[in-house]
Amino acid sequence: MTKLCLALIAGGKSAEREVSLKSGEQVYKALDKSKYDIRRFDPLYDLGRLEQEAPDLDVALVIMHGRGGEDGTLQGMLDLLGIPYQGSGVLGSAIGMNKELSKLLYQQAGLTVSQSLFFDKTEAPTPRDIEAKLGLPVVIKPVNEGSSIGVTKARTLEELEKGLAAAFPYDQRILVEQYLEGIEVTGGVLGNAHLTALPLVEIIPSDQYDFFDYEAKYKPGASTEICPARLDEALTKKAQEAALTAHRALHCRGYSRTDMIIQDGEIHVLETNTIPGMTATSLFPQAAQAMGLEFPQLLDRLIELAMEEE
């Protein structure tokens, strides 16, 4: 059997570099070496080599997070080089990275989102103005970051002021949204023209965390993840449909993972990840495993989807 020449791309220079490198290492270990001739690239150093070796490459696995990898820029380069890759293209990647555009498209698609404010540093309202419009507590997020980097929860005006100061170093545009108390779940979607909703994963950060922040995401034992989520059949189907709707609304391709809060039976969509975490214990692979797709087989499927003609 002729091996596929596969570019495994991980690293980069975003705030999520270390997460990307760890994910890339686990993906490398899980890939079937009898099927793939794997060449590894770190965009921080290897973009020139990627261009030089492009004629030899059959497909790419982009295991990137944050800017320069998840926002459509690397996808555009791969398009120009003629290298197929798993996941969303330039448009879907760029929209998925931008929480402001995502919320607008969610709403147009009929999904429920939390009340929020978006503003630049030069026009930032005062904490009292934010409280008057949204109340407290709120969550402060950079518009174009992932992995909860720069994200804080504020219960008081003082915490709100500190949260804004913590977020602005990561982005010139900030989102402040109402904090929703409820059940946090995430819904994976797999496929191109024909989409499959994966089993939902319920996320329960330990008592020492206010929400599913960076440490709660990546520190072993910091959170409990239950798959399938402990929801009745009707609510499960409703949340899976929301994940499918979000995937389509953002023009995603291949796969995605949408985070949601369920409050009093209402599904509130938070954001969509166009390159979900891809270690064997990450949320998307957990959901795929619950459906009977082990991690190496999931990677095979993503590569098949990358090379699929539409």
Stockholm file with secondary structure:
# STOCKHOLM 1.0

chainA/1-310         MTKLCLALIAGGKSAEREVSLKSGEQVYKALDKSKYDIRRFDPLYDLGRLEQEAPDLDVALVIMHGRGGEDGTLQGMLDLLGIPYQGSGVLGSAIGMNKELSKLLYQQAGLTVSQSLFFDKTEAPTPRDIEAKLGLPVVIKPVNEGSSIGVTKARTLEELEKGLAAAFPYDQRILVEQYLEGIEVTGGVLGNAHLTALPLVEIIPSDQYDFFDYEAKYKPGASTEICPARLDEALTKKAQEAALTAHRALHCRGYSRTDMIIQDGEIHVLETNTIPGMTATSLFPQAAQAMGLEFPQLLDRLIELAMEEE
#=GR chainA/1-310 SS CCCEEEEEEECCSSTTHHHHHHHHHHHHHHSCTTTEEEEEECTTTCHHHHHHHGGGCSEEEEECCSTTTSSSHHHHHHHHHTCCBSSCCHHHHHHHHCHHHHHHHHHHTTCBCCCEEEEEGGGCCCHHHHHHHHCSSEEEEETTCCTTTTCEEESSHHHHHHHHHHHGGGCSEEEEEECCCSEEEEEEEEESSSCEECCCEEEEECTTCSSSCHHHHHSTTSEEEESSCSCCHHHHHHHHHHHHHHHHHTTCCEEEEEEEEEETTEEEEEEEESSCCCSTTSHHHHHHHHTTCCHHHHHHHHHHHHHCCC
#=GC SS_cons         CCCEEEEEEECCSSTTHHHHHHHHHHHHHHSCTTTEEEEEECTTTCHHHHHHHGGGCSEEEEECCSTTTSSSHHHHHHHHHTCCBSSCCHHHHHHHHCHHHHHHHHHHTTCBCCCEEEEEGGGCCCHHHHHHHHCSSEEEEETTCCTTTTCEEESSHHHHHHHHHHHGGGCSEEEEEECCCSEEEEEEEEESSSCEECCCEEEEECTTCSSSCHHHHHSTTSEEEESSCSCCHHHHHHHHHHHHHHHHHTTCCEEEEEEEEEETTEEEEEEEESSCCCSTTSHHHHHHHHTTCCHHHHHHHHHHHHHCCC
//
